[in-house]
Amino acid sequence: MTHQARERRRRLPALAAGALLLPVAALAFAPPAAAQDDVVYASDFEDGTVGDWAPRGPVTLAVEDGALLTTGRSADWHGPSVDLTGVIAPGGVYEIAVSVRFADGSAGDALTATVQRETADGTSYDSVVYQAPAGGDWTVLSGEYSIASPATALTFYVESPTVDASYWIDDFTVTELEPPGIEPDIPNLKDVLADDFRIGAAVDPRDITGDSGQLLSKHFSQITAENHMKPDAIQPTEGEFSFSAADELVDYAEANGMEIYGHTFLWHTSQVPEWWFEYPEGHPNAGEPLGNSDEDRQIMIDRLEAHIGALAAHYGDRVQAWDVVNEVISDNNAEVYRHSRWYEIFDGPEYVYEAFRIAREQFDAVGATDVKLFINDYGTENPGKRDNLYNLVADMLDAGVPVDGVGHQTHINLNTSITQIEDSLLKFADLGVLQAVTELDVAIGAPGPDEEFPQLEARLIEQGHYFRDLFAMYREHAELLESVTVWGLHDGRSWLRSETRPLESPLLFTDALQSKWAYWGIVDPSVLPEIPDEEEPEYARVQVPLADAAPAIDGERDAVWDEASTVATEVVIEGAADGATADVSLLWDEAGLYALFEVADPSLDEASANPWEQDSVEVFLNPGNTKEGGYGPADGQYRVSFTNAVSVGGNGPDAGELTSAAAVTDTGYVVEVAVAMAPEQAAVGTEHGLELQVNDGTDGARTAVHTWYDPTGLSWNTNANWGIAEFVEDVEAPGEGGGKLPTTGAALTAALAGAAVLGVLGFVMVRRRRAAADWGE
């Protein structure tokens, strides 16, 4: 056996990894194209030994005539395997190739080549070639492979779906096509923006070493700890503080002349340990949930003082700004404040005031008087939520609360109105507070796993144009901004990249640490290609008939619903395909839209504190079908749980009021809603953007989401991809949808979303409607 490996071959550290399967990883039957001196690992069994190869499962490996034979298989995953842990480096692009054939007389007609990837987060299985046709003659299987971050172990193996098949392999090679590393000669992003504002990235310790660390120090002038300064990381157990991971980030930033933005003291999610909301040890009710008495509130105040005081004492002014409170404004504009455990214990928003007073006292006490204190939230580009946050900050300032700044998270997408983002900056400028963009990413609407995405390259070009226009606006108002931080160093480290969205690419650099069109849109827009022209999609359309009489909103199916149009939530957004779904009946009259969700869900759950993770339904309504992106003044997102808890009630200030009722059934539950509409919209012949969604909760977590039409998972953020409801007097086939559904379910997902591979150059792109002022066309 010939074994070739480069001297730089090394064991990778035990950090999380993300795999990137590149275009030809699907199926390829050609030998490696790279030069021989790029081969970083090879085995050809010419020495008559198995060498590094080992059985995967109870199989027999034997070398005969310079090839490796696998026999004795009894499961599809059994086969020959080899350790590639020290061969594949993060950021590099490799071609893996192996010659294969079935043994004479063996059953089987397909073989699969896979890499098992172990990280601190668990085990993943990355297909290099999946069930490629094979027979008794030699065939070369090859595909490109890359990982974004280090892995604890990488194991390559060959398997067959025919469990008792025997087969040969030979001439295995791993060829480096693109070495890992950053682009050293492109402009430093931080220098391009130096006269405007600091540019930051959210990171954790895996981002500050090796090539990732070089990328970070080259382009960014500020960092935010993505997770390691949150309450669960700093104080997992009451009174026991852990600063080690956060210290690594602070030390790195100081060594590289970077500022540090702290995130966060107070939050509402599971990253705040449960002990925060329970009676302490030594209390008669130790371990039980706190109530809302003065004594209980004092326990929370004492805990805030201890937590913030420890951080102030440890870091002083080494961290130049902090998110004191994070995400305290409700998505339900009528509700104003998020009804978190903090809100419940304090019976209102007073805890926000207290947190800022405590933070100022604690930092001043250690001489860190220049540390800036921010309130941070997402969705501030939406007019209703923007106004609620503005009013809170104005009230705090009037009360003498030391709030220094407002953080705009800015988790957005290609359809988000840049004008609305600008409006938020200008509105808060009136208060004289500092402002920062704290968690920027721009989703491209990538599809779920194993779905084609021919639009990928076009979306990335469009993303470049979007970043061009967004940063042109930011730079125009640079005097209003302290900093702009992207939420992740590169696409492979984005919180939006997951098994359910394996191709989502919301940041400035690729998994392989290379610049994207998004980067060039900021640095040199002149190099951007034109956004490819595209046809307007034929959105799913349903004719909604005029009701003979308004249905009683009581959670029961009245006879009037027999004349309704009905659609089904068949598009899988996340989770299992057999998760909760609904048939949704639709009617209208001069008062507005009516919907009856009949949900099939055998197990009902509302254990999560997050309403979107409970069993619930949602109606998204865009009166007039403007599809301008984001949420317009009259647009609404309405969420109702199976117990009739309304958690979202319209994102625009002029969104219609919601009336709802719910009832549990033998097969799930029913939710009946009425959404009020303006008289000019509730009329024959009008068209309205519409989306319908079912959330499936299990044991306190959301395990599935299904929609009627929009496959992007971004209905909560933009109206651009919703279907269309046409108000008519009558439909030809009542109860059967009554309208044109040209592309829905799986067909829509394939048409509008797309692909299991990256880098596909052939595409059909759909140009979105957008405001000319936003896009500079």
Protein Blocks (a to p, Z undefined) as FASTA:
>chain_A
ZZdddfklccdddddddddddfklmpccbdcfbdfklpcbdcehlnopakjaccedjddd
ddeehiacdehiabfkbccdddfklmmcghiacdddddddddehiacjbdcdddddddfk
bccdddfbgciacdfbdcddddddddfbdcfbdcdddddfblkbccddehiacddfbdcd
ddfkbccfklmmmmmoccdddddfklmgcjllmmmmmmpcbdcdfklmgfklmmmpghia
cfklmmmmmmmmmmnopacddddfbdcbfklcfklmpccehiakgoiacdfbfklmmmmm
mmmmmmmmmmmmmnmmmbmbdcfbghjacfblknopacdfklmmnopaklmmmmmmmmmm
mmmmnopambccddddehklpmklmmmmmmmmmmmmmnopacfbdcdfkpacfklcfklm
mmmmmmmmmnopacddfbgccdehiacehiacfklmmmmmmmmmmmmmmmmmmmmmmmmp
fbdcdebjblklpfkbcfklmmbcfbfbdfkopacfklmmmmmmmlpccddddddddddd
ddddddfbdcddehpacfklmmpccdddfbcfbhjfklccddddddddfkbccddddddd
fbdcfkbfblklpccddddddehilongpjdfkbccddddfkopafbgcjbfkbccdddd
ddddfklcaddddddddfklmcghiacdddddddddeehiafbdcdfklmnlpmmmockl
cccddddfbdfbghilopacfbgcjllmmmmnmcfbehiabdcdddddddfklnoZZ
